[in-house]
Every structure is written in structure tokens, then in C-alpha cells.
Amino acid sequence: MKPGEKNLITDIDGLYVGNAEDPMIKTGATVLVGEAPFTAGVHVMGGAPGTRETDLLAPDKLVQQVDALVLSGGSAFGLDAASGVADGLRAQGRGFQVGDQRVPIVPGAILFDLLNGGDKGWAENPYKALGRAALEAASDTFALGTTGAGTGATVDGLKGGLGSASLVLDNGITVGALVAVNALGAVTMGDGPAFWAAPWEMGGEFGGRGMGAHDPTLEPRPEARMGENTTIAIIATDADLTQAQATRLATAAHDGMARAIHPSHTPFDGDLVFALATGARPLPDAGFDALRLGHAAATCLARAIARGVYAATPARHDTVPTWAERFS
């Protein structure tokens, strides 16, 4: 396996990512949209999720494909970002057809960034406009770090951010990850700069610091930030998967979150992974190639988490430093 040309989720042909943010509020939204609808599944392992339209991603539901996926800040307010994306897609004539109407299917998930130093005194919910702006900015290249849904994100002791990574398997299938990292847990080891995801780093993509020293006897002390968390991610592939297979891919990808964040999947995080498949390439072996896809998804997600934190940039009124401010 090796990273794709851009080392982004958009190394998968036909996928585009758009970001929009408000630096005064310290928040933003990220949308992933395809040239055509795609198959999608979801798996939640955190204890405090915030979601929209995830029930319809179950394999037994009527709608088998979706038009876009949205990651947003703002806690429950941020769910409205998907409404802005749906409005934009409807204006483009896209959506699930019912009679003479089209209804865009836009599942989404949110993270909590309401206590990060930004001005949250808005008179009107800003997330619908942020979602529409993110859709209009969708491209096959995009920034990482303090942007989109990662704008106001934090982790234990550092700013979080938006991360992405990709892998091309030996069979030619591509897997990519997109993640907004806002965890209760830590992404670096102890007081040092080394990332928990270090064993999976490729080409110095998050600093090449290698493995740090870790004291396994230390217990996490997250009480000061309880309830201010959630890491939300999207895994994508160009393989031809059913909705059930996409759900299994999302489940396997959670291994990457556990590799990169300590602790992860806590009762106070809403950790969630969407998985999508464009269907451009057949899956040669439904058993072992599905296994390889799951391993690649976990590896991509671990790398993307570290890349998002590594790329974070400072801003006014930050409550914690960036990785670069603290360690570079």
C-alpha cells in the first residue's frame, strides 16, 4: 500500500470536499459530495453522538445511496449545516426522486466546540449558511488543520483540526479518510511531540518524530473537559460495496481512532465513522479484500487524525496551543 497522489480522501475519483468557517465564532463545516450519489454506512462507538439522518443508512432501509455527508462544529446547532447542503443540492436538481420532487439525502454528524474562545452570541444559527458555503467550495484539493469542521476543534492540551489521508492497495482500490479531530483524549504521548499514530506514519506526513516515551501506568484525567468532545470521520473507497459492507468498513475504521487517540470512544465523546463507496471498482475477493479494506481504513484514519492536529494553526483567543506552537 502507498498514499495516493494527493494523500487526501479526494484521491478517490469523483469525490470533492468543501470547507467553510467563521473565525470569530471559531467553528465551521465540512461537506463531502460526489459527482453521483454513493452507497454509505455508519457506525457509532462514542457515548454522546449528535447525528442527522443516520438511521436511513441501515442496510434494511429504503434509500441505499446518499448525496453528501456533512461534518460540523456547533453541537446540536451544527446539525443545521446539512440543511444548507441539502438546499444547495436541491438547487442543482439533485436528490432522491419522489414523484416530481427531489429530496437530497444528507446525513451529518457534529462535534462540540462551543467553549473554545469564540464568540457564540449569534442572533441566528450560522450553520445552515456555513453548510451551503462549504458545498459551494467543494474541490478535489482542500486545506487541513484549522479549517472546516476542524476550525474550533481541540484535543487534550492542543488544538485539534481537520485531517485526511489516503492509501492505494495492491489491487488498485483506493481508500481515504477525512476526520474532524475534537477528542477528549490525547493524540500525542505524554508531554512529548510524538503522535500515538506514529507507527502508521508515511513519508513524514506529520513530522516524522517517531515513537515517544509512554508511561502505561498513567491514567487519563479528562474531568475538566467532560462533555466538550467528539471525533467524527468519513472513510471512502472506490470499491463496489453494499450498504452492509460499507457499515462493516465503518466499524473496522474505528480501530484507527483507537490507535491515534488515547483514550477514545469514551462516554463523553460522540465518536462516529461514516463509510462510503463510489462503486467504481469491483471487489475481487469479497472476503479477504474486504479485510484489506478495513485494515487500510483504520490505517488511513489514524494517519488523518495525526495530520489534522499537526496542521492546526493559531488564532486569536485560542484556549490551547497548536502542536507546532508547543513542539516545533
C-alpha positions as CSV (number, residue, x, y, z in Angstrom):
1,M,0.0,0.0,0.0
2,K,1.1,3.6,-0.6
3,P,-0.5,7.0,-0.2
4,G,-2.5,8.4,-3.2
5,E,-1.2,11.3,-5.3
6,K,-2.7,14.0,-3.0
7,N,-2.8,11.9,0.2
8,L,-6.4,13.1,0.6
9,I,-9.8,11.4,0.5
10,T,-10.3,13.1,-2.9
11,D,-7.7,10.7,-4.4
12,I,-10.9,8.7,-5.0
13,D,-12.2,9.9,-8.3
14,G,-15.5,11.7,-8.2
15,L,-15.3,12.9,-4.6
16,Y,-15.0,16.5,-3.6
17,V,-14.6,18.2,-0.2
18,G,-15.6,21.7,0.7
19,N,-14.8,23.7,3.9
20,A,-16.3,26.9,5.3
21,E,-15.6,28.5,8.7
22,D,-16.2,31.6,10.8
23,P,-13.0,32.6,12.6
24,M,-14.9,34.9,15.0
25,I,-17.2,32.1,16.2
26,K,-14.3,29.6,15.9
27,T,-16.3,27.0,14.1
28,G,-17.0,25.6,10.7
29,A,-18.5,22.9,8.5
30,T,-17.1,20.4,6.0
31,V,-19.0,18.6,3.2
32,L,-18.1,15.6,1.2
33,V,-20.0,15.4,-2.1
34,G,-19.8,13.1,-5.1
35,E,-20.4,13.5,-8.8
36,A,-23.1,11.0,-8.3
37,P,-24.9,9.5,-5.2
38,F,-22.9,6.9,-3.3
39,T,-23.5,4.0,-1.0
40,A,-22.9,4.8,2.7
41,G,-23.0,3.2,6.1
42,V,-22.2,4.4,9.6
43,H,-21.0,3.1,13.0
44,V,-21.1,4.9,16.3
45,M,-18.8,3.9,19.2
46,G,-18.9,7.1,21.3
47,G,-21.3,7.6,24.2
48,A,-22.5,11.1,23.2
49,P,-23.2,11.3,19.4
50,G,-25.0,14.0,17.6
51,T,-26.3,13.0,14.1
52,R,-28.8,13.6,11.3
53,E,-30.4,11.0,9.0
54,T,-28.1,8.2,10.2
55,D,-31.0,5.7,10.7
56,L,-31.6,5.5,7.0
57,L,-28.0,4.2,6.5
58,A,-29.0,0.8,7.9
59,P,-28.9,-1.9,5.2
60,D,-32.6,-2.6,5.5
61,K,-33.8,0.9,4.8
62,L,-35.4,2.1,1.5
63,V,-32.7,4.6,0.5
64,Q,-29.5,2.9,-0.4
65,Q,-27.4,5.9,-1.5
66,V,-26.9,9.4,-0.3
67,D,-25.9,12.7,-2.0
68,A,-23.4,14.1,0.5
69,L,-22.1,13.7,4.1
70,V,-21.5,16.6,6.5
71,L,-19.2,17.1,9.4
72,S,-19.8,20.2,11.5
73,G,-18.9,22.0,14.7
74,G,-21.6,23.6,16.8
75,S,-23.0,20.7,18.8
76,A,-26.8,20.4,18.1
77,F,-26.8,23.8,16.4
78,G,-24.4,22.4,13.8
79,L,-26.8,19.8,12.5
80,D,-28.3,22.7,10.5
81,A,-25.2,22.7,8.3
82,A,-26.7,19.7,6.5
83,S,-29.8,21.7,5.7
84,G,-27.7,24.3,3.9
85,V,-26.1,21.5,1.9
86,A,-29.5,20.0,1.1
87,D,-30.7,23.4,-0.2
88,G,-27.7,23.7,-2.4
89,L,-28.1,20.2,-3.8
90,R,-31.8,20.7,-4.4
91,A,-31.0,23.9,-6.4
92,Q,-28.7,21.7,-8.5
93,G,-31.5,19.3,-9.2
94,R,-30.1,16.5,-7.1
95,G,-31.7,14.2,-4.6
96,F,-33.9,11.1,-4.2
97,Q,-36.8,11.4,-6.6
98,V,-40.3,11.1,-5.2
99,G,-42.8,12.0,-7.9
100,D,-41.9,15.3,-9.4
101,Q,-39.8,16.2,-6.3
102,R,-36.2,15.6,-5.4
103,V,-35.1,15.2,-1.8
104,P,-31.3,15.4,-1.2
105,I,-30.2,12.8,1.3
106,V,-27.5,14.4,3.5
107,P,-26.6,12.6,6.7
108,G,-24.4,14.5,9.1
109,A,-22.6,14.5,12.4
110,I,-21.5,17.2,14.8
111,L,-18.8,17.9,17.4
112,F,-18.8,20.2,20.4
113,D,-16.8,23.4,20.0
114,L,-18.9,25.9,22.0
115,L,-16.4,26.6,24.7
116,N,-13.3,27.2,22.6
117,G,-12.9,31.0,23.0
118,G,-15.0,32.1,20.0
119,D,-18.0,34.5,20.1
120,K,-21.1,32.3,20.3
121,G,-23.5,35.1,20.7
122,W,-25.1,34.8,17.3
123,A,-28.6,36.1,16.7
124,E,-29.3,33.4,14.1
125,N,-28.0,29.9,13.7
126,P,-25.0,30.3,11.4
127,Y,-24.5,26.7,10.4
128,K,-27.0,26.5,7.5
129,A,-25.1,29.2,5.7
130,L,-21.8,27.5,6.6
131,G,-23.0,24.3,5.1
132,R,-24.1,26.0,1.9
133,A,-20.8,27.8,1.6
134,A,-18.9,24.5,2.2
135,L,-20.8,22.9,-0.6
136,E,-20.0,25.8,-3.0
137,A,-16.3,25.5,-2.1
138,A,-16.2,21.7,-2.8
139,S,-13.0,20.8,-4.7
140,D,-10.6,17.8,-5.2
141,T,-8.0,19.7,-3.1
142,F,-8.5,21.3,0.3
143,A,-6.7,22.5,3.4
144,L,-6.0,20.6,6.6
145,G,-5.8,21.8,10.2
146,T,-7.8,24.8,11.3
147,T,-10.5,24.8,8.7
148,G,-14.0,23.5,8.1
149,A,-15.4,21.3,10.9
150,G,-11.9,21.3,12.5
151,T,-11.8,25.1,12.9
152,G,-12.7,25.1,16.6
153,A,-11.7,21.6,17.5
154,T,-9.4,20.7,20.4
155,V,-7.8,17.6,21.9
156,D,-6.2,17.0,25.3
157,G,-3.9,20.0,25.7
158,L,-3.7,21.0,22.0
159,K,-5.8,22.4,19.1
160,G,-7.5,19.7,17.0
161,G,-8.2,20.1,13.3
162,L,-9.4,18.6,10.0
163,G,-7.3,15.7,8.7
164,S,-7.2,13.5,5.7
165,A,-5.1,10.7,4.2
166,S,-5.3,8.0,1.5
167,L,-3.9,4.6,0.5
168,V,-3.8,2.7,-2.8
169,L,-4.0,-1.0,-2.3
170,D,-2.1,-3.5,-4.4
171,N,-5.3,-4.5,-6.1
172,G,-5.7,-0.9,-7.3
173,I,-8.6,0.0,-4.9
174,T,-8.2,3.4,-3.1
175,V,-9.2,4.1,0.4
176,G,-9.3,7.6,2.0
177,A,-10.2,9.2,5.3
178,L,-11.5,12.6,6.4
179,V,-11.8,13.5,10.1
180,A,-12.6,16.4,12.4
181,V,-10.5,15.7,15.5
182,N,-12.0,17.0,18.7
183,A,-11.2,14.4,21.2
184,L,-11.4,14.2,25.0
185,G,-8.2,12.1,24.8
186,A,-4.7,12.9,23.7
187,V,-3.2,12.4,20.3
188,T,0.4,12.8,21.5
189,M,2.3,10.7,24.0
190,G,2.7,12.2,27.5
191,D,4.4,15.6,27.4
192,G,6.3,14.9,24.2
193,P,5.6,15.7,20.5
194,A,5.3,12.1,19.2
195,F,1.9,11.0,17.9
196,W,0.2,7.8,19.0
197,A,-0.3,7.2,15.3
198,A,3.5,7.2,14.7
199,P,3.7,3.5,13.7
200,W,1.5,4.2,10.7
201,E,3.1,7.4,9.5
202,M,4.1,7.5,5.8
203,G,6.7,9.9,4.4
204,G,7.0,12.2,7.4
205,E,3.4,13.4,6.9
206,F,3.0,14.5,10.5
207,G,6.5,15.5,11.4
208,G,8.4,12.2,11.4
209,R,9.0,12.3,15.2
210,G,8.8,8.6,15.6
211,M,7.7,6.9,18.8
212,G,7.9,8.8,22.1
213,A,8.1,7.5,25.6
214,H,4.9,6.4,27.2
215,D,4.2,5.6,30.8
216,P,1.4,2.9,30.7
217,T,0.7,3.5,34.4
218,L,-0.7,7.0,33.8
219,E,-4.5,7.4,34.0
220,P,-6.3,9.9,31.9
221,R,-7.6,13.0,33.8
222,P,-10.3,14.4,31.5
223,E,-12.7,15.8,34.1
224,A,-12.0,19.4,33.2
225,R,-13.2,18.9,29.6
226,M,-16.0,16.4,30.1
227,G,-18.8,16.8,27.5
228,E,-16.8,19.0,25.2
229,N,-15.7,16.4,22.7
230,T,-16.3,14.1,19.7
231,T,-14.2,12.9,16.8
232,I,-16.2,12.4,13.6
233,A,-14.8,10.8,10.4
234,I,-15.6,9.7,6.9
235,I,-13.9,6.7,5.2
236,A,-14.3,6.4,1.4
237,T,-13.4,3.9,-1.2
238,D,-13.9,3.4,-4.9
239,A,-14.7,-0.3,-4.3
240,D,-18.2,-1.6,-5.2
241,L,-19.7,-2.2,-1.7
242,T,-23.2,-2.9,-0.5
243,Q,-24.6,-0.8,2.3
244,A,-23.9,-3.7,4.7
245,Q,-20.3,-3.9,3.6
246,A,-19.9,-0.1,4.0
247,T,-21.2,-0.4,7.5
248,R,-18.6,-3.1,8.3
249,L,-15.9,-0.8,6.8
250,A,-17.0,2.0,9.1
251,T,-16.8,-0.4,12.0
252,A,-13.3,-1.6,11.1
253,A,-12.1,2.0,10.7
254,H,-12.7,2.7,14.4
255,D,-9.5,0.7,15.1
256,G,-7.7,3.7,13.6
257,M,-9.3,6.1,16.0
258,A,-8.2,3.9,18.9
259,R,-4.7,3.8,17.6
260,A,-4.4,7.6,17.3
261,I,-6.4,8.9,20.4
262,H,-5.9,7.8,24.0
263,P,-8.5,7.2,25.3
264,S,-11.1,7.1,22.5
265,H,-14.7,6.1,22.3
266,T,-15.4,7.4,25.8
267,P,-18.8,8.0,27.3
268,F,-18.3,11.7,26.7
269,D,-17.2,11.5,23.1
270,G,-19.7,11.0,20.2
271,D,-17.1,9.2,18.1
272,L,-18.6,8.2,14.8
273,V,-17.4,6.9,11.4
274,F,-19.3,7.2,8.1
275,A,-18.1,4.9,5.3
276,L,-18.9,5.4,1.6
277,A,-18.3,3.5,-1.6
278,T,-18.5,5.0,-5.1
279,G,-18.6,1.6,-6.7
280,A,-16.2,2.3,-9.5
281,R,-14.1,-0.8,-8.9
282,P,-15.3,-4.4,-8.3
283,L,-14.1,-6.1,-5.1
284,P,-12.2,-9.1,-6.4
285,D,-12.5,-11.2,-3.2
286,A,-15.5,-10.3,-1.1
287,G,-13.9,-11.9,2.0
288,F,-10.2,-11.1,2.1
289,D,-10.3,-7.9,0.1
290,A,-13.0,-6.6,2.5
291,L,-10.5,-7.4,5.3
292,R,-7.8,-5.5,3.5
293,L,-10.1,-2.5,3.0
294,G,-10.8,-2.5,6.8
295,H,-7.1,-2.5,7.6
296,A,-6.5,0.3,5.1
297,A,-9.4,2.3,6.5
298,A,-8.0,2.1,10.1
299,T,-4.5,3.0,8.9
300,C,-5.8,6.0,6.9
301,L,-7.9,7.2,9.8
302,A,-5.0,7.0,12.3
303,R,-2.8,9.0,10.0
304,A,-5.5,11.5,9.2
305,I,-6.1,12.2,12.9
306,A,-2.4,13.0,13.4
307,R,-2.3,15.1,10.2
308,G,-5.2,17.2,11.3
309,V,-3.6,18.1,14.7
310,Y,-0.2,18.5,13.1
311,A,-1.6,21.0,10.6
312,A,-3.5,23.2,13.1
313,T,-2.7,26.9,13.0
314,P,-3.0,29.5,15.8
315,A,-5.8,32.1,16.0
316,R,-7.0,34.8,18.3
317,H,-8.4,33.8,21.7
318,D,-7.3,30.2,21.4
319,T,-7.7,28.3,24.7
320,V,-4.9,25.8,23.9
321,P,-1.7,25.9,21.7
322,T,-1.3,24.2,18.4
323,W,1.1,21.2,18.0
324,A,3.5,23.5,16.2
325,E,3.5,26.2,18.9
326,R,4.2,23.7,21.6
327,F,6.7,21.4,19.9
328,S,8.2,22.6,16.6
